[in-house]
């Protein structure tokens, strides 16, 4: 029996953004932001509303193509 967990798939990474510079790739799965589990779009939106330009975020992502989990550090850009 398998357990389907909700996942947040990264669909787009803007070229020349801080996420792009941190090596975050399209197709990766976002697991945590600053040690907070992100298991729904609503949870992501809640966390995203709290960040300000210049904040530093630590993202825990899973790259399915390499089967690796990685920590990525991203500085929030101006919106």
Helices and strands as residue ranges (DSSP letters): E 8-9, H 18-21, E 29-33, E 36-37, H 41-50, E 56-63, E 68-75
